């Protein structure tokens, strides 16, 4: 139990996928403009990430390891992620047309969100059990959503600020992301204690 | 050999399982799409230029099919396309006719006219050059790196001798060049079939400062306003045509000929 809590907290705060591994930067910069779409994106990624890690775990240990096909790891994981993203896309299109519109191109792009493939691969490297892997995937998604929402909040506030012209748009976004990463480094003391 | 077979089988079966799941869900979660959307999309020019305010022709078609009352014409499509779309959504054409417009670039200076004392070595695009203070001496004139040419979906813009030429036959009036030009040189003017005159200068400085940086700049002398029935007027040291007053070709032409720096253009 203690182990699970440790994984949960460390994946969200200390080893945050976006800010300390720098995975999934594309949707992080692309969808963090508006709070609503950031939340939707975060939820979609959390869902895909949790399911992807659990299904990948099952396939990895029940199929690939048993038949000695570990070299198929990457391609199978990608297959799993791509199919899940398709499913999520169908669900969102059916039940929330607005969210579908605001996520736009970034929704199918979850397929190539390296954070998700990253989580699936880390899970193998770290030799997690099934439950640990599920928690790892879920907290990885939560960490991603957290950062996305924080960033969206900051960017929404910055819209009202009088920003020098040279910093407007992408430069300021990148600087904000850098400062956020610095702040998140402060959490690295949490786990060592 | 054995490994290849197991790998193929395992991967094939996993893939098949997902494919079946997807196919099943696709049927279950199908969103019925208005067939009109596709028909409208077939009529539209399909340039995705964004002049209507929607991001693509597809989202324009979806919106038109959904709320026919909020119909806005597709400018690049012209009358023919709009009539077809209106017929599809069962609406009649509003009686007021769209005024024909053309886009002009209000800097007529060529390379030899523009004075350049700066050796600009930054990124070769207008946005950067403008932010850095400009690659030419005139702070109002065309930088001629061709941001407008890049952004034009219809390839209507060419740059010759550092001067922008717009092919009016190709121009679809999407207005992208108006947005991108950091010096705000593009403008839509009404097409009156009277030669389409415009003042090809945006320099609001006084005579000497203009003369220092460009030989074709408007110096605000006001000679063009002295013609009989002149539609010209001077605002902020810059001549301007009041297009509502343009009824005949003669006064505009005379004003153009009077201009000492030849900064009034037409085509």
Interface residues (C-beta under 8 A of the other chain):
Chain A: X59 X63 X64 X67 X68 X69 X71 X72 X75 X76 X79 X80 X83 X86 X87 X90 X91 X93 X94 X165 X166
Chain B: X3 X6 X7 X10 X11 X14 X15 X18 X21 X22 X25 X26 X29 X31 X131
